[in-house]
Amino acid sequence: MPSIDEFFPPAILFEDTIFQIDRIWIIRIIAMAVLLTVFVVAARRAKLVPGRFQGAIEMILDFVRVQIAEEILGKANARRFVPMLTTIFLAILAFNLTGIIPFLNMAGTARIGLPIVLALWVFVTYWWIGVSKHGLGGYLKNNLFPPGIPWPIYFIVTPIELLQILVVRPASLALRLAANMIAGHIMLVLCFAATQFFLLEASWALKPIGALTLAGGFAVTLFEILVALLQAYIFALLAAVYISLSLEEEH
């Protein structure tokens, strides 16, 4: 049966150091190597009239540029942040999909460290843009002191807004991604572990149930593909939303 230990496998190299390498780290390295290889090959084989492979790559890039960056930030600001949003979308998608690939069977985002790093990247950018555009005082004023509120209410609103900027938004961004990948992995393990039990170990009367759990496992696998795509999209979309908040004059 699945347990939390699956997300903390034993070290393979550099045990008990900050450079410790385990199975999940190897999965992440494989996913990133494949992603980089795909885009290097696509760039080197790029033609004026794209084939199917180049067309698929361009469709993904256009999706991020048009449906996320330009839709949220507007064309004037989108170009500046397209590389960041594209990197976030593709990296999360690649790490998510490793959860359904045979012999890997674990999403690289199922352990909270990587989602935290991506969330911090988004929010350091979010803070930096806001301070650069409005100055530190203007940025804090826009975010911590919303207009139109009686001044005594600021004693309640301002601490909440500060907590939201520094903790709630980054934490929710990271936890949403990790929690979905953890839940998906556990569901897959439960379905296929149950299939193994019913088909190989249970009595003959219970073996037909194994067909149901096997079908459930394939259904959950298809659902996990959808979740992998959806979570990559949501993370990149929220990153664009937060950046747009920093660019606005008032919140």
C-alpha positions in Angstrom: 0.0 0.0 0.0 1.2 3.5 -0.7 2.8 5.5 2.1 4.5 8.8 2.6 7.9 7.0 2.4 7.4 6.8 -1.3 8.0 10.5 -1.6 11.2 10.3 0.4 13.2 7.4 -1.2 16.7 6.5 0.1 19.7 8.5 -1.1 21.6 7.2 -4.1 24.5 9.8 -4.0 25.7 12.4 -1.5 23.6 11.1 1.4 22.8 13.6 4.2 24.2 16.6 2.2 22.4 19.4 0.4 23.4 17.7 -2.8 21.7 14.4 -2.0 20.4 12.6 -5.1 17.5 10.1 -4.8 15.0 8.5 -7.2 12.8 11.6 -7.4 15.8 13.8 -8.3 16.8 11.4 -11.0 13.2 11.5 -12.4 13.4 15.3 -12.5 16.8 15.2 -14.3 15.4 12.8 -16.8 12.3 14.9 -17.4 14.3 18.1 -17.9 16.9 16.4 -20.2 14.1 15.1 -22.4 12.4 18.5 -22.4 15.6 20.3 -23.4 16.4 17.7 -26.0 13.0 18.1 -27.6 13.3 21.9 -27.9 16.9 21.8 -29.0 16.0 19.4 -31.8 13.0 21.5 -32.7 15.1 24.7 -32.9 17.8 23.1 -35.0 15.3 21.6 -37.4 13.1 24.6 -37.7 11.8 25.4 -41.2 9.8 28.1 -42.8 7.1 25.6 -43.6 6.7 23.6 -40.4 6.2 19.8 -40.3 4.1 18.0 -37.7 6.8 18.0 -35.0 7.6 21.7 -35.4 3.9 22.5 -35.7 3.1 20.8 -32.4 5.9 22.7 -30.7 4.8 26.0 -32.1 1.2 25.3 -31.1 2.3 24.8 -27.5 4.4 28.0 -27.5 1.6 29.9 -29.1 -0.8 28.6 -26.5 1.3 30.0 -23.6 1.9 33.3 -25.4 -1.7 33.9 -26.5 -3.9 32.2 -24.0 -1.8 33.0 -20.9 0.6 35.8 -21.4 -1.4 38.1 -23.8 -4.8 37.2 -22.3 -3.8 38.2 -18.8 -1.0 40.8 -19.3 -2.0 42.3 -22.6 0.2 42.4 -25.7 2.2 45.4 -24.4 3.4 43.6 -21.3 3.2 40.0 -22.5 6.4 39.8 -24.5 8.5 40.6 -21.5 7.2 37.6 -19.5 6.6 35.0 -22.2 9.9 33.2 -21.6 9.3 32.9 -17.9 5.7 31.7 -18.3 6.6 29.3 -21.0 9.4 27.8 -18.9 7.1 27.4 -16.0 4.3 25.8 -18.0 6.6 23.3 -19.9 8.7 22.4 -16.8 5.7 21.7 -14.7 4.0 19.7 -17.5 7.1 17.6 -18.0 7.6 17.0 -14.3 3.8 16.2 -13.8 3.7 13.6 -16.7 6.5 11.5 -15.2 3.9 10.3 -12.8 2.3 8.1 -15.5 5.4 7.0 -17.4 6.4 3.4 -16.8 9.5 2.8 -14.7 9.4 6.4 -13.5 5.9 6.4 -11.9 6.4 9.5 -9.8 5.7 13.1 -10.6 8.7 15.3 -10.1 6.4 17.9 -8.6 5.0 15.4 -6.0 7.5 16.5 -3.4 7.0 20.1 -2.2 10.6 21.4 -2.8 10.3 21.9 -6.5 6.8 23.6 -6.3 8.2 25.9 -3.6 11.2 26.9 -5.8 8.8 27.7 -8.7 6.4 29.6 -6.5 9.3 31.7 -5.1 10.5 32.5 -8.6 7.0 33.8 -9.4 6.7 35.9 -6.2 10.3 37.3 -6.3 9.4 38.5 -9.8 6.0 39.7 -8.5 7.6 41.7 -5.7 10.5 43.0 -7.8 8.2 44.3 -10.6 5.9 46.0 -8.1 8.7 47.8 -6.3 10.4 48.7 -9.6 7.3 50.2 -11.1 5.8 51.9 -8.1 8.7 52.3 -5.7 8.8 50.5 -2.3 6.4 53.0 -0.7 3.9 53.0 -3.6 4.0 49.3 -3.8 3.3 48.8 -0.1 0.6 51.5 -0.2 -1.2 49.8 -3.2 -1.1 46.4 -1.7 -1.5 47.0 2.1 -3.8 50.0 2.1 -6.6 49.4 -0.4 -8.5 52.7 -1.2 -12.0 53.3 0.0 -11.7 51.7 3.4 -12.3 53.6 6.6 -8.9 54.0 8.3 -9.7 52.0 11.5 -10.3 49.0 9.3 -6.7 49.1 8.1 -5.7 47.7 11.4 -7.4 44.5 10.3 -7.0 44.6 6.6 -3.3 45.5 6.4 -1.9 42.5 8.4 -4.1 40.2 6.3 -2.9 41.7 3.0 0.7 41.5 4.2 0.3 37.8 5.2 -1.4 37.2 1.8 1.5 38.8 -0.2 4.3 37.1 1.8 2.8 33.7 2.7 -0.7 32.8 1.6 -0.3 33.3 -2.2 3.1 31.6 -2.6 2.1 28.8 -0.2 -1.2 28.1 -2.0 0.5 28.1 -5.4 3.1 25.5 -4.3 0.7 23.4 -2.2 -2.0 23.2 -4.9 0.5 21.7 -7.4 2.2 19.3 -5.0 -1.1 18.1 -3.4 -2.7 17.3 -6.7 0.4 15.2 -7.8 0.6 13.4 -4.5 -3.1 12.5 -4.6 -2.8 11.3 -8.2 0.2 9.1 -7.3 -1.6 7.5 -4.4 -4.8 6.9 -6.5 -2.7 5.1 -9.2 -0.9 3.0 -6.7 -4.1 2.0 -4.9 -5.7 0.9 -8.2 -2.8 -1.1 -9.5 -1.9 -2.6 -6.1 -5.5 -3.7 -5.8 -5.4 -5.2 -9.3 -2.3 -7.2 -8.3 -3.9 -8.5 -5.2 -7.2 -9.5 -6.7 -5.6 -11.2 -9.8 -2.7 -12.9 -8.2 -3.4 -13.4 -4.5 -7.1 -13.3 -3.9 -9.5 -16.3 -4.2 -11.1 -17.2 -7.5 -14.4 -15.6 -6.4 -12.7 -12.2 -6.0 -10.6 -12.3 -9.2 -13.3 -10.6 -11.4 -12.9 -7.5 -9.1 -9.3 -7.2 -10.5 -10.7 -6.4 -13.9 -12.6 -3.5 -12.4 -9.6 -2.2 -10.5 -7.5 -2.5 -13.6 -10.0 -0.5 -15.6 -10.1 2.0 -12.8 -6.3 2.3 -13.0 -6.4 3.1 -16.7 -9.2 5.6 -16.1 -7.2 7.3 -13.3 -4.1 7.3 -15.7 -6.1 9.2 -18.3 -7.4 11.6 -15.6 -3.9 12.2 -14.4 -2.9 13.3 -17.9 -5.7 15.9 -17.7 -4.6 16.9 -14.2 -1.0 17.3 -15.3 -2.0 19.6 -18.1 -4.5 21.5 -16.0 -2.0 22.1 -13.1 0.7 23.4 -15.5 -1.9 25.7 -17.0 -3.2 26.9 -13.6 0.3 27.6 -12.2 1.4 29.6 -15.3 -2.0 31.4 -15.4 -1.8 32.4 -11.7 1.8 33.5 -12.2 0.6 35.8 -15.0 -2.2 37.1 -12.8 0.1 37.9 -9.9 2.5 39.7 -12.3 -0.4 41.7 -13.7 -1.3 42.8 -10.2 2.1 44.3 -9.7 1.8 46.2 -12.9 -1.6 47.8 -12.0 -1.8 51.2 -10.4 -4.2 50.1 -7.7 -5.4 46.7 -6.4 
